[in-house]
């Protein structure tokens, strides 16, 4: 996966990264012998990963651990030996692995679904050193608060001088209803998009302040090209959510595709202030270009600075320059595009227009709205690079 980043020191002051270490949180082992409770183990992994990631740690997402389990033929939610944890961590290219177990004890004479005991541990693969175990006990109905406290304890161990107080942590990660959590996690585990959509929608309705299902619903609808509905869900993702900037990136795309170029610009600007990726600047420039704003070409140039070989960036810079009447420099960009892809008809057309010094003509559908967008978003690559360049910040 290529890293396309505009490296500017000024952008490296917004979100602290604990270290260059990458963390992997595994599903917790279900010691209850009731497979219907496996969702709790998945919830613990998701909740801890999301909370730690939003606090500045480099946490690998769920896809990495699923792929590692698949390649090693290890059954999810099974009890893991230290050797298995090491193998999974190495397969996912992680330096630190968080894992654990949980059990459920029925409580007689109570309306509670039972008492949970959860234990989390951390293994430093770089030094083959085990950290302390953290234990939480409480009612199933208090799952959000319990796994939140477990995440905070882990964070405080990892960042003893940089962790927020527990009160601050809880304010940034408010508890949600346990039935909403269950619906969300079962949605993650569902086998088809329709079932995912049903369960994520149910989770969002059960607890309107629950941000994670909003992001997942946005992703599902984005894939179906239902841009208006997808944008509505992306807009509900909260600023404390680890996917907040990604949600705004796709919100910008949704607005762009529905013709709201001013709204798209605002969304991309929000992301660019914190995550100055080339794809963000490129799309910001595209929104500004469609709105006939003067900053478009400058943002196209910023995208190209991050990856000078990308034909979309080369084309967009050329397109912006052509629209400004800078035919000589625009022509050089179009020729660079054609050198990489001689079949690019749009670049060929505009290069010939540059040769004739023929600029935009109102109503010319062949040359209007040719800005090229990027739909990839590689935020994790940015934070990984930042962590290497500025470890401990």
Order of alpha helices (4+ residues) and beta strands (2+ residues): beta-beta-alpha-beta-alpha-alpha-beta-beta-beta-beta-alpha-alpha-alpha-alpha-alpha-alpha-alpha-alpha-alpha-alpha-alpha-alpha-alpha-alpha
